[in-house]
Amino acid sequence: MALSKKDKIQLGIIVMMVGLIIFKLPDFVRFVSGTTQKASSGVPNALPALPENAPDFLKAMVMQVRSGTAHPHFNLTQERALREQQALLKEQSWGRDPFFSIPIDESRSKKIEVTDSSELVLKAISLKGTTAMAIINQTVIHVGDEILGMTVKSIERGRVILANSERERVLRFGGMT
C-alpha cells in the first residue's frame, strides 16, 4: 500500500512527536514533581573558593551552603546558579573591557608629518551630530588638529577649512584650493 504525500508528512510528524516525548518525558516529570536530578554529594566544600572581589551576598550564601544552614528551599539549582556566578566573577576579573568606548578628547592637537601642502589629499568627511572628522592622507583629524602649521578651523560637507595667522585655505576632495 502506497502512502500519499499528506500521509507521509503526518506520519513523520507523529514519529517526531513520539521521539520528543520519549526523550523529554523524564525532564517533564522531574519538573512537575519538583525533584532535582541528583542528590547532593554531601561534601560541604563542593563549591570552589570565591574570588576576593565577590559580592557579600554571594559570600554569605556560599557560607550557608558549606555550613549546612542554608534555607530549606535551597536546592541544587541554586547551587548551580552560585557556581555560574562564581565563574562569571572569575571571567570578569581579567580587567578592562576591550570593547568599552573611550571618549575622544577634543582638546588634543594632532600633528601630521607632511612636507608640502600639495601632498595633502582629502579622502573622506564624516559628519555625525556635532562631531565632525575628516581623513587626510590616511589620518583621521578633528577640528583643532594641526597640519603643516595650519589648524583645522572647520569641517563641513565637501570641504575642510585650514587656517593659520596669515591665511585660510580650503581643502576639497582632490587637493588644496
N, C-alpha and C positions, 0 to 999 in steps of 0.2 A: 504494500500500500504506500503510495507516494504522498508526501505531505506538501500542502500548499505553502507558499511563501509566508502567508499570515500565520499558519500553524507552526512553522519553524521559528518564527520570531517569538511567538507566545511560549513555545517550549524552551527556547533559550532564556527568556526572562524568568520562567519558573525555575529552571536549573540554577540560575544565578541567585535567585532569592533563597532557595534551599541551601545553597552553599554559604551564603551570607548568614543565614540563621544558624547553621551548624557551627561556623567559626566564631560568631559573636554572641551566641546564646549564653555561654559561661560568664562573659563580661556583663551581660544584661542581668543575669541572676544575681551576681555579686553587687551590682549597682542597686538593684531593687531591695535586696536584703540588707544592704549597708555594711557588709563584711569586707575586710581587706584581703589582699591576695595572700600574704604570708604573715605569720605571727612574728612579733619582734624577736630578734636574736637573743635578747636578754643581756647583751653586752652593754654596760652603762656608758662606755666611751665609744659607741659606734659612730658618733659624729666626729669629723675631723676638727682640728683646732681652728678657732676663729682668728682672723687677722686682727691686728691691734686697732685698726680703724673701723671695726664693725660697730653698728649702732647698738646702743644699750639695750633696746627691747629684744634684739636678736640674741645678745649675750644672755639675757635673763631667761629667754625661752630655752636656750641650749642647756643652761644650768639646771632648769627644772626637769628637762628630759633626762639628763645624766643622773640627777639625784633621785629620780622616780617620783617627784612631787608634781608632775605635770597635770594639767586639767584632765579629768576623766574622759573627755571627748577628744583629747589629743590622740591622733592615730598616726599610722604610717604615712598617710597622705601629707599630713602637716610636717612630719619629719622629712619627707622627701622635699617639701617646699623649703624647709630650712636648709637642706643641702644645696638646693638650687640657689638660694640666697647667698650662701657661702661661696659657691662657685662664681656667682655674679660679682661679689665683692672682690674675689681673688682676681678675676679678669679685669676689673676696673682699677686695680692698684698699679697698673702699668704706667700711669701718668697722664699727660696731656692728650686730649682728643685730637688726632691729626686732621680731622675734618672740621674743627672749630674755626669759624670765620674770624680772622684777625682784622680789626678795623684799620683802614688805611689812614695814615697820618697825613693830613692835608698840608701841614706846615713844613714838611721836609722839602729839601731842594735837591733835585737830581741833576747831575751834570753828564751830558753825553759827549763822548770823545769824538769830535769831528773837526777836521782842519779847515774845510772850505764850505761856505754856505751853499754852494751849488750841490754839495753831496747830501743835503737834507731832502729826503723824499717822504711825503706824507702817504702812509699806507692805508690807514683806517681812522675813523672817528666813531666814538660811541657816546651817545647822549642818553642818559637814563635819569630822569627826575632832575635833581640839582647836581648830579655827578656827571662830569664830562671828562673824557680821556681820549687821547689820540695815540696812534702808533707812528712814530717817526724813526726810520732806519731800524726797524725791529725792536724798538724800545718804547715801552708804554710811558706816556707823560701825562701830567695833570696841570691844571692852572697853577702857576707859581714855580714850575720847574725851570731850569736854566739850560739853554742850548747856545753854544758859541758866544757866550757873554750876553745873550738876549734872553729875556724872561718870557715865559708863555703868559700872555696877557689874557687871552680868552680862547676858548674852543667852541666853535659854532658849527652849524651844519654846512659841510663842504669846505671849511677853511679853519686855519689856526692862525691867530694873530700873535706875532712875536714883537717885543718892544725892548728897547734899552733907552738910555738917557738921550741919545742923539736921534734915533729914528724908529719907525714902526714898519714891520714887514708882514706880509700875509703869505702864508704857506697854503697852497691848494694842492689837490691831487695832481701829481706830475712834476712839481717843483715850486720854487720861490717866484713871487711876483713883486 
